[in-house]
Amino acid sequence: MHSYLAKTLKENQCPTLLVGGVSDHVHLLFVLSKNHSIASIVWTIKRSSSKWVKIQAAGLRKFHWQEGYGAFSVSQSHIEQVQKYIFNQEKHHRKKTFQDELRSFLKKYEVDYDERYVWD
């Protein structure tokens, strides 16, 4: 899946820096093309990868991504730190769930959100 996502980003002029994650979510670190909005590239990635997953095995025919997504810009000076974070996802989530981590992140950066619309 990670390789497929990186390939899809590349095909859409979004150079991939790193793709990683665990069983319930992925992290995509890439340079957003000037030809795409974040919404359009996420839509393209989800659409393309869903179709690809469904033909990989009969048991995956019901695969779907959740409706929402999180997108955050990263300054050039923090790319290495973000790459380390993505690379260590499995180890990291043994201590803290994805949901708890996102809540902490949103609180730290003072992002307003409503729990009713974050998880589906």
SULCOR-V204851 format. One record per residue. N is the residue number from 0. RES is the residue in three letters. OMEGA is omega as a letter, one per 20 degrees, with the letter a starting at -180 (999 if undefined). D_LAST is the distance of its C-alpha to the last C-alpha in Angstrom with 1 decimal. Layout:
BEGIN
n = {N & N}
res = {RES & RES}
omega = {OMEGA & OMEGA}
d_last = {D_LAST & D_LAST}
END
This chain:
BEGIN
n = {0 & 1 & 2 & 3 & 4 & 5 & 6 & 7 & 8 & 9 & 10 & 11 & 12 & 13 & 14 & 15 & 16 & 17 & 18 & 19 & 20 & 21 & 22 & 23 & 24 & 25 & 26 & 27 & 28 & 29 & 30 & 31 & 32 & 33 & 34 & 35 & 36 & 37 & 38 & 39 & 40 & 41 & 42 & 43 & 44 & 45 & 46 & 47 & 48 & 49 & 50 & 51 & 52 & 53 & 54 & 55 & 56 & 57 & 58 & 59 & 60 & 61 & 62 & 63 & 64 & 65 & 66 & 67 & 68 & 69 & 70 & 71 & 72 & 73 & 74 & 75 & 76 & 77 & 78 & 79 & 80 & 81 & 82 & 83 & 84 & 85 & 86 & 87 & 88 & 89 & 90 & 91 & 92 & 93 & 94 & 95 & 96 & 97 & 98 & 99 & 100 & 101 & 102 & 103 & 104 & 105 & 106 & 107 & 108 & 109 & 110 & 111 & 112 & 113 & 114 & 115 & 116 & 117 & 118 & 119}
res = {MET & HIS & SER & TYR & LEU & ALA & LYS & THR & LEU & LYS & GLU & ASN & GLN & CYS & PRO & THR & LEU & LEU & VAL & GLY & GLY & VAL & SER & ASP & HIS & VAL & HIS & LEU & LEU & PHE & VAL & LEU & SER & LYS & ASN & HIS & SER & ILE & ALA & SER & ILE & VAL & TRP & THR & ILE & LYS & ARG & SER & SER & SER & LYS & TRP & VAL & LYS & ILE & GLN & ALA & ALA & GLY & LEU & ARG & LYS & PHE & HIS & TRP & GLN & GLU & GLY & TYR & GLY & ALA & PHE & SER & VAL & SER & GLN & SER & HIS & ILE & GLU & GLN & VAL & GLN & LYS & TYR & ILE & PHE & ASN & GLN & GLU & LYS & HIS & HIS & ARG & LYS & LYS & THR & PHE & GLN & ASP & GLU & LEU & ARG & SER & PHE & LEU & LYS & LYS & TYR & GLU & VAL & ASP & TYR & ASP & GLU & ARG & TYR & VAL & TRP & ASP}
omega = {a & r & r & r & r & r & r & r & a & r & a & r & r & a & a & r & r & r & r & r & a & a & a & r & r & r & r & r & a & r & a & r & r & a & a & r & r & r & a & a & r & r & a & a & a & a & a & a & r & r & a & a & a & r & a & a & a & a & a & a & r & a & r & r & r & a & a & r & r & r & a & r & a & r & a & a & a & a & a & r & r & r & r & r & a & a & a & a & a & r & a & a & r & a & a & a & r & a & r & r & r & r & r & a & a & r & a & a & r & r & r & r & r & a & a & a & a & a & r & 999}
d_last = {21.0 & 22.0 & 25.3 & 23.8 & 21.5 & 24.7 & 26.7 & 24.4 & 24.6 & 28.3 & 28.8 & 27.2 & 29.6 & 27.2 & 29.1 & 26.9 & 27.8 & 25.5 & 22.4 & 21.1 & 18.3 & 17.4 & 15.7 & 12.1 & 12.6 & 15.5 & 17.7 & 19.9 & 23.0 & 24.9 & 27.2 & 25.8 & 28.3 & 30.0 & 29.3 & 25.5 & 23.0 & 20.1 & 17.9 & 20.2 & 20.4 & 16.7 & 16.5 & 19.6 & 18.4 & 15.2 & 17.4 & 20.3 & 18.8 & 16.7 & 20.1 & 21.9 & 19.8 & 20.1 & 23.9 & 24.2 & 24.1 & 23.7 & 21.1 & 18.8 & 19.0 & 15.5 & 14.0 & 11.3 & 9.6 & 6.1 & 7.1 & 7.9 & 10.5 & 13.0 & 16.7 & 19.7 & 23.4 & 25.7 & 29.5 & 31.9 & 33.2 & 29.9 & 29.1 & 30.8 & 28.9 & 25.5 & 26.8 & 27.7 & 24.4 & 22.6 & 25.3 & 24.9 & 21.2 & 21.9 & 24.5 & 22.6 & 19.5 & 22.0 & 22.7 & 19.4 & 15.8 & 13.6 & 11.7 & 15.2 & 16.6 & 14.3 & 15.1 & 18.7 & 18.7 & 17.5 & 20.0 & 22.8 & 22.6 & 22.2 & 19.0 & 17.9 & 14.2 & 12.4 & 10.1 & 8.6 & 7.4 & 6.8 & 3.8 & 0.0}
END
